[in-house]
Amino acid sequence: MDILSEEVEPSALQDSAFLNAVVKVYCTHTAPDYSLPWQKQRQYTSTGSAFMIGDRKLLTNAHCVEHDTQVKVKKRGDDSKYVAKVLARGVDCDIALLSVESEEFWRDVEPLRLGRLPHLQDSVTVVGYPLGGDTISVTKGVVSRIEVTSYAHGSSDLLGIQIDAAINPGNSGGPAFNDQGECIGVAFQVLRSDEAENIGYVIPTTVVSHFLTDYERNGRYTGFPCLGVLIQKLENPALRAWLKVQSNEGVLVRRVEPTSDANNVLKEGDVIVSFDDVRVGSEGTVPFRSNERIAFHFLISQKFAGDTAELGIIRAGSLIKTKVVLNSRVHLVPYHIDEGQPSYLIIAGLVFTPLSEPLIEEECEDSIGLKLLARARYSLAKFKGEQIVILSQVLANEVNIGYEDMGNQQVVKFNGTRIKNIHHLAHLIDSCKDRYLRFEFEDSYVAVLEKESVTAASPSVLSDYGIPSERSSDLLKPYVDALEVEGDQPADEEFGDSPVSNYEFGPDGLLWA
């Protein structure tokens, strides 16, 4: 137990109406097995916190209900649990929206009010149901810092509030209050380090409001947008002079994502000096409130997917005003599988699946291999829907003799055609009229199977390994080539070959906007 945390009962929260709006969440999770994508992992349970926000809805963290098969909530002082439904899950901002149909659950309760963004040293009180007991817990601290923060669950950078109040497992999803009894955010993560103590993080109401507005506008959550450029700070005067930037401002465009609208507007070497008429400093920061500055990312996160922003750029010494549409970022290697179950395709025991961060984590980086890991970390999608398809393993059978030791290798071509994604691979195989199926992998490794032997062996492979289907349900749908629809066909050699990190670089001077 953290002896530095202080159990309190703030005066603003002594009214039980506030505390009664905070509930305990019981979730049963059943995560996909990314190594064996046709099945699920063993289920497990967890507890967290949530709170009522009106319109018979509750807010909690997305990681509290990730891969949920059943969600139940229990009110303070009640011995009954009520089944809840997940309406929306925002992985990037780690927020989930729940609903409960039971009339009894909503009886005699008052939803919480969302307050303003706090200031430094404002008092903050975190309420929830952390480990160590079944009753509600209240801890008090102050606001230590407000800045763009890395959200661990979604691998994204959004505004965050750092506090020194204790946040423990189970507190996730619970509200944080100011002295007026207003909710200023949602507790969601802590920093565990031998060099720091009492560092907890709260999702501010600005991010919460963005999530709720997005859901109300679209009937689902679409996510925070991005500009789609890799930028570099311009602190060095010689660098600014070489770029013909007269003042101490602006950030250099080092790379533009091919899938972003900015690819039609910006060029490498452009200097962004303003965003919607807000001046961008040479450190990549913009004015924030009275005497503060904040990362350039903040302005982008205030927008919604599909919104337009006006950029002021310096190109070859000339100032240009241009507009760009902001959309959600397209990840070549996704951090999360949105549809729940990963895609897979089994051809005569050869198991193909798209590369994803959960698969890398499950397989361990050593077994993935340095070359494939580097491609996952340092490549960008050239078009929407592009995937890195890998042969994850070979289920031994007479038809695939000699290939049993293959695993975690990228398949780049089928019968000479470069593979765009796993659905494209399934389409190529289904429409193949040749006698042989030829799979080409990295480093010119080739696997060839006879089509008739594959057809004859497939039922026995599925039966021997207890696999219900040779492919995931999403691959049963007709294949539609998004590139042909959009009329954009990149050259074969361009697929997934952009030497830029899929991650944001952060403090090293390079970061994704």
C-alpha positions in Angstrom: 0.0 0.0 0.0 1.2 3.5 -0.9 1.7 5.2 2.5 2.1 8.6 0.8 -1.5 8.6 -0.5 -4.0 10.3 1.8 -7.5 8.9 2.2 -9.8 11.9 2.3 -13.5 12.8 2.1 -13.5 16.3 0.5 -16.2 18.6 1.5 -17.5 18.9 -2.1 -17.9 15.1 -2.2 -19.5 14.5 1.2 -22.9 14.6 -0.5 -23.5 10.9 -1.4 -25.2 12.0 -4.7 -21.7 12.5 -6.2 -20.2 9.3 -4.9 -23.3 7.3 -6.0 -22.5 8.2 -9.6 -19.3 6.2 -9.4 -19.7 2.5 -10.0 -17.5 -0.6 -10.0 -17.0 -2.4 -13.3 -16.7 -6.2 -13.6 -15.4 -7.3 -17.0 -14.8 -10.8 -18.5 -12.3 -10.6 -21.3 -11.7 -13.1 -24.0 -8.8 -11.9 -26.2 -7.9 -13.3 -29.6 -5.0 -15.7 -29.9 -2.9 -14.0 -32.5 -0.5 -17.0 -33.0 -3.5 -19.3 -33.5 -6.0 -16.8 -35.0 -8.9 -19.3 -35.4 -9.3 -19.5 -31.6 -9.5 -17.3 -28.5 -7.3 -17.2 -25.4 -8.4 -18.4 -22.0 -10.9 -15.8 -20.5 -9.9 -13.7 -17.5 -11.7 -11.1 -15.4 -10.8 -7.7 -14.1 -12.4 -4.8 -12.2 -12.3 -1.1 -12.8 -14.4 2.0 -12.2 -16.9 4.0 -14.2 -19.2 7.0 -13.7 -22.6 8.2 -14.9 -22.7 11.2 -17.3 -26.4 11.5 -18.1 -28.6 10.2 -20.8 -28.3 6.8 -19.1 -24.7 6.4 -20.1 -21.5 5.7 -18.3 -17.8 6.5 -19.0 -14.9 4.2 -18.3 -11.5 3.4 -19.8 -11.3 1.4 -23.1 -8.7 -0.9 -21.6 -11.2 -1.8 -18.8 -13.5 -3.4 -21.3 -11.1 -4.5 -24.0 -12.1 -7.8 -25.7 -15.1 -7.9 -23.5 -17.5 -10.8 -23.5 -19.5 -9.6 -20.5 -19.6 -6.3 -18.6 -21.4 -5.8 -15.3 -21.5 -2.7 -13.0 -22.4 -2.3 -9.4 -23.5 0.9 -7.6 -22.1 2.0 -4.3 -24.0 0.4 -1.4 -25.8 -2.1 -3.7 -25.4 -5.8 -3.7 -26.8 -6.3 -7.2 -24.8 -6.3 -10.5 -26.3 -5.0 -13.7 -25.3 -6.0 -17.2 -23.8 -3.2 -19.3 -23.4 -2.8 -23.0 -20.3 -1.2 -24.7 -21.6 1.4 -27.1 -18.3 2.8 -28.2 -14.7 2.2 -27.5 -12.0 4.8 -28.3 -8.7 3.0 -28.3 -6.6 6.0 -29.1 -8.0 8.1 -26.2 -8.6 5.1 -23.9 -12.3 6.0 -23.3 -15.3 3.7 -23.6 -19.0 4.5 -23.4 -21.4 2.1 -21.6 -25.1 1.8 -21.2 -27.4 -0.1 -18.8 -31.0 -0.9 -19.7 -32.2 -1.7 -16.2 -34.6 1.0 -14.8 -33.6 0.2 -11.2 -30.0 0.9 -11.9 -30.7 4.6 -12.7 -33.1 5.1 -9.7 -32.1 7.9 -7.3 -28.8 8.7 -8.9 -27.4 12.0 -10.2 -25.0 12.1 -13.2 -21.7 14.0 -12.9 -21.0 17.4 -14.4 -18.0 17.8 -16.6 -15.9 20.7 -15.5 -13.2 22.9 -17.1 -9.6 22.1 -17.6 -7.8 22.7 -14.3 -4.7 24.9 -13.6 -1.5 23.9 -12.0 -1.7 23.2 -8.2 -5.5 22.9 -8.3 -6.7 20.3 -5.9 -7.8 17.1 -7.5 -9.7 14.1 -5.9 -9.7 10.7 -7.5 -12.6 8.4 -6.8 -12.9 4.7 -7.7 -12.6 1.1 -6.7 -8.9 0.2 -6.6 -7.5 -3.1 -5.5 -7.3 -3.7 -1.8 -11.0 -3.5 -0.9 -14.6 -3.6 -2.2 -15.8 -0.2 -1.1 -15.3 3.2 -2.8 -11.9 4.8 -2.3 -11.0 8.5 -2.4 -7.5 9.9 -2.7 -6.4 13.6 -2.9 -3.6 15.4 -4.6 -2.8 18.4 -6.9 -2.4 19.0 -10.6 1.3 18.8 -11.3 1.4 19.2 -15.1 -0.8 19.6 -18.1 0.8 18.7 -21.5 0.5 16.4 -24.5 1.0 13.0 -23.0 1.6 9.5 -24.4 -1.4 7.3 -24.0 -0.1 3.8 -23.4 -3.2 1.9 -24.4 -3.7 3.6 -27.8 0.0 4.5 -28.6 -1.2 8.0 -29.2 -0.3 11.5 -28.0 -3.2 13.6 -26.6 -3.6 16.2 -23.9 -3.2 14.7 -20.4 -3.3 15.9 -16.8 -0.5 14.7 -14.4 -1.4 14.5 -10.8 0.2 13.3 -7.6 -2.9 11.6 -6.1 -2.6 7.8 -5.9 -4.0 5.9 -8.9 -3.9 2.1 -8.5 -5.2 -0.8 -10.5 -9.0 -0.6 -10.3 -9.0 3.2 -10.3 -9.0 3.2 -14.1 -12.1 4.7 -15.5 -13.0 6.5 -12.3 -13.6 10.3 -12.2 -11.3 13.0 -10.9 -13.0 16.0 -9.2 -12.0 19.6 -8.5 -13.0 21.4 -5.3 -16.4 22.4 -6.8 -17.4 18.8 -7.2 -17.0 18.9 -11.0 -15.5 16.1 -12.9 -12.2 17.3 -14.5 -11.3 14.0 -16.2 -10.9 10.2 -16.1 -8.1 8.4 -14.3 -6.3 6.0 -16.7 -2.6 5.4 -16.2 0.4 5.7 -13.9 4.1 6.0 -14.4 6.0 3.1 -12.7 9.6 4.0 -12.2 12.3 3.7 -9.6 13.2 7.3 -10.3 9.7 8.8 -9.7 6.9 8.4 -7.3 3.2 9.4 -7.3 2.8 10.2 -10.9 -0.7 9.5 -12.2 -2.5 10.6 -15.3 -6.0 11.8 -16.0 -7.8 12.2 -19.3 -9.1 15.8 -19.4 -12.6 16.7 -20.1 -11.5 18.3 -23.4 -10.6 14.8 -24.7 -13.7 13.3 -23.1 -15.9 15.9 -24.8 -14.2 15.2 -28.2 -14.9 11.5 -27.8 -18.6 12.1 -26.9 -19.1 14.7 -29.7 -17.5 12.3 -32.2 -19.9 9.5 -31.1 -23.0 11.7 -31.3 -22.1 13.1 -34.8 -21.4 9.7 -36.4 -23.3 7.2 -34.3 -19.9 5.5 -33.7 -16.4 6.6 -32.7 -14.2 7.5 -35.6 -11.0 8.6 -33.8 -8.8 11.6 -33.5 -7.3 12.9 -36.8 -3.7 13.5 -37.7 -2.0 15.8 -40.2 0.2 12.9 -41.5 3.6 14.6 -41.6 6.9 13.9 -39.8 8.3 17.2 -38.5 11.6 18.4 -37.2 12.2 21.3 -34.8 14.0 24.4 -36.1 15.9 25.6 -33.1 19.2 25.9 -35.0 19.6 29.4 -36.6 21.7 28.1 -39.5 19.0 25.6 -40.4 16.4 28.3 -40.4 18.6 30.6 -42.5 19.2 27.8 -45.0 15.4 27.2 -45.2 14.9 31.0 -45.7 12.8 31.3 -42.5 13.3 34.9 -41.3 11.8 34.5 -37.8 12.3 32.1 -34.9 9.3 29.9 -35.8 8.1 26.9 -37.7 8.8 23.2 -38.0 10.3 21.4 -41.0 8.3 18.8 -42.9 10.7 15.8 -43.2 8.2 13.3 -44.6 4.5 13.1 -45.6 2.4 10.0 -45.2 1.3 8.8 -48.6 -2.2 8.0 -47.2 -2.8 11.5 -45.9 -4.5 14.4 -47.6 -1.3 16.4 -46.8 0.5 14.3 -49.4 -1.5 16.3 -52.0 -0.5 19.6 -50.5 2.8 19.5 -48.6 6.3 18.7 -49.8 9.4 17.6 -48.0 11.3 20.7 -47.1 8.2 22.8 -46.4 8.2 24.8 -43.2 4.9 24.9 -41.3 4.7 28.3 -39.5 1.0 28.4 -38.6 -2.0 26.2 -38.1 -5.4 27.9 -38.4 -3.6 31.2 -37.9 -1.9 30.1 -34.7 1.8 30.6 -34.9 4.0 27.5 -34.5 7.2 28.0 -32.6 10.6 26.5 -33.6 10.3 23.9 -30.9 7.1 22.6 -32.3 4.9 24.3 -29.7 2.0 26.7 -29.8 0.5 29.2 -27.2 -1.7 27.5 -24.6 -3.8 29.6 -22.2 -2.0 32.6 -20.6 1.7 31.9 -20.0 2.0 28.4 -21.3 3.0 26.6 -24.5 2.0 23.1 -25.6 3.0 20.7 -28.4 1.8 21.4 -31.9 -0.2 18.1 -31.7 -2.7 19.7 -29.4 -4.2 21.9 -32.2 -4.7 18.9 -34.4 -6.4 16.9 -31.7 -9.0 19.7 -31.3 -10.2 18.8 -34.8 -12.4 15.9 -36.0 -11.8 13.4 -38.8 -12.9 15.1 -42.0 -12.3 18.7 -40.7 -10.2 21.2 -42.8 -7.2 23.1 -41.4 -5.5 26.1 -42.9 -1.7 25.9 -42.9 0.8 28.7 -43.3 3.9 27.3 -44.9 7.2 28.7 -46.2 8.4 27.0 -49.4 11.6 28.2 -51.0 11.4 31.4 -49.0 7.8 32.3 -50.0 4.8 32.2 -47.6 1.9 30.1 -48.8 -1.5 29.6 -47.3 -3.1 26.2 -48.1 -5.9 24.0 -46.7 -5.6 20.3 -45.8 -8.2 17.7 -44.7 -7.4 15.9 -41.5 -8.2 12.2 -41.3 -7.5 9.3 -39.0 -4.0 7.8 -39.4 -3.6 4.7 -41.5 -1.3 2.2 -39.7 0.6 -0.3 -41.8 1.0 -2.4 -38.7 -2.0 -1.8 -36.4 -1.8 -1.4 -32.7 -5.2 -3.0 -32.2 -7.5 -5.3 -34.1 -10.8 -3.4 -34.4 -12.9 -6.3 -35.6 -12.0 -8.5 -32.6 -10.7 -11.6 -34.4 -7.6 -11.3 -36.5 -7.8 -12.3 -40.2 -6.2 -15.6 -41.2 -5.9 -17.9 -44.3 -4.8 -21.5 -44.2 -3.5 -23.1 -47.5 -2.4 -26.7 -47.1 -1.2 -26.0 -43.6 0.5 -22.7 -44.4 -1.0 -20.1 -42.0 -1.1 -16.6 -43.3 -2.1 -13.6 -41.2 -1.5 -9.8 -41.2 1.3 -8.5 -39.0 0.1 -6.5 -36.0 1.6 -5.2 -32.8 -0.4 -7.7 -30.7 1.0 -10.5 -32.8 4.6 -9.1 -32.3 4.0 -8.9 -28.6 2.6 -12.4 -28.4 5.3 -14.0 -30.5 8.1 -12.0 -28.9 10.4 -9.8 -30.9 13.1 -12.4 -31.1 11.0 -14.9 -32.9 9.6 -12.3 -35.3 13.1 -11.6 -36.6 15.1 -8.4 -37.0 14.2 -7.7 -40.6 10.5 -8.1 -40.2 10.5 -6.2 -37.0 12.4 -3.4 -38.7 9.8 -3.4 -41.5 7.0 -3.2 -38.9 8.7 -0.3 -37.2 10.1 1.7 -40.2 7.6 1.4 -43.0 4.6 3.4 -43.9 1.4 2.3 -45.7 1.4 3.5 -49.3 -2.4 3.1 -49.6 -5.4 2.6 -47.4 -5.8 -1.1 -46.7 -2.2 -2.2 -47.2 -1.0 -4.9 -44.9 2.2 -6.8 -44.2 1.1 -10.4 -44.7 3.2 -13.1 -43.1 3.4 -16.8 -43.0 3.2 -17.2 -39.2 3.7 -21.0 -39.1 3.3 -24.2 -41.1 1.0 -27.0 -39.8 2.9 -30.1 -40.8 1.3 -32.3 -43.4 2.5 -34.5 -46.3 1.5 -31.8 -48.8 3.9 -29.2 -47.3 7.0 -31.4 -46.7 10.1 -29.3 -46.6 8.3 -26.2 -45.5 7.7 -27.2 -41.8 10.4 -25.0 -40.3 9.2 -21.8 -42.0 7.6 -19.2 -39.8 7.2 -15.4 -39.3 8.2 -14.6 -42.9 6.6 -11.9 -45.1 5.0 -13.2 -48.2 5.4 -10.5 -50.9 4.1 -12.2 -54.1 1.8 -14.9 -55.3 2.4 -16.3 -58.7 4.3 -13.1 -59.6 1.6 -10.7 -58.3 2.6 -8.4 -55.4 0.3 -8.9 -52.4 -1.6 -5.8 -51.1 -3.3 -7.4 -48.1 -4.5 -10.8 -46.9 -7.9 -10.4 -48.6 -6.1 -9.8 -51.8 -4.0 -12.9 -51.3 -7.2 -15.0 -50.7 -8.7 -13.5 -53.9 -5.6 -14.4 -55.9 -5.6 -18.0 -54.6 -9.3 -18.4 -55.2 -9.1 -17.1 -58.8 -5.9 -19.0 -59.7 -6.2 -21.2 -62.8 -2.5 -22.4 -62.8 -1.4 -25.9 -61.8 0.9 -24.6 -59.1 0.6 -22.1 -56.3 3.9 -20.2 -55.9 4.5 -18.1 -52.8 7.5 -15.7 -52.9 8.9 -14.5 -49.5 11.5 -12.0 -48.4 15.1 -12.8 -49.5 13.8 -14.6 -52.6 12.6 -17.7 -50.6 10.0 -19.6 -52.6 7.3 -22.2 -51.6 5.4 -24.0 -54.3 2.4 -26.3 -53.9 0.3 -28.2 -56.4 -3.2 -26.9 -56.6 -5.0 -30.3 -56.7 -2.9 -31.6 -53.8 -3.8 -28.5 -51.8 -7.5 -29.0 -52.4 -7.3 -32.6 -51.4 -5.2 -32.0 -48.3 -7.1 -29.0 -46.8 -9.9 -31.0 -45.1 -7.5 -33.3 -43.4 -5.3 -30.4 -42.2 -8.3 -28.7 -40.7 -9.5 -31.9 -39.1 -6.1 -32.9 -37.7 -5.6 -29.5 -36.0 -9.2 -28.9 -34.9 -9.6 -25.8 -37.0 -13.2 -24.9 -37.9 -12.5 -23.0 -41.1 -9.6 -22.5 -43.5 -10.2 -18.7 -43.4 -11.6 -16.0 -41.1 -15.1 -14.8 -41.7 -14.0 -11.4 -43.1 -12.3 -13.2 -46.0 -15.5 -14.9 -47.1 -16.8 -11.6 -48.4 -16.2 -10.6 -52.0 -12.8 -8.9 -52.5 -13.0 -5.2 -53.6 -9.7 -3.6 -54.7 -9.8 -0.1 -53.0 -7.0 1.1 -55.3 -8.9 0.3 -58.5 -12.0 2.1 -57.0 -9.9 5.2 -56.2 -7.9 4.9 -59.5 -4.6 5.0 -57.7 -2.1 2.2 -58.5 1.3 2.6 -56.9 4.3 0.8 -58.5 5.1 -2.6 -57.1 8.4 -1.6 -55.6 6.8 1.1 -53.5 4.7 -1.2 -51.4 5.6 -0.8 -47.7 9.1 0.5 -48.4 9.2 3.9 -46.7 12.1 4.1 -44.3 10.2 6.1 -41.6 9.2 4.9 -38.1 5.6 3.9 -37.5 6.0 5.3 -34.1 6.2 9.0 -32.9 9.7 10.1 -32.1 8.8 12.5 -29.3 11.6 14.2 -27.5 14.4 13.6 -30.1 13.3 16.4 -32.3 11.2 14.3 -34.7 7.6 13.7 -34.1 4.5 12.8 -36.0 1.8 15.5 -36.2 
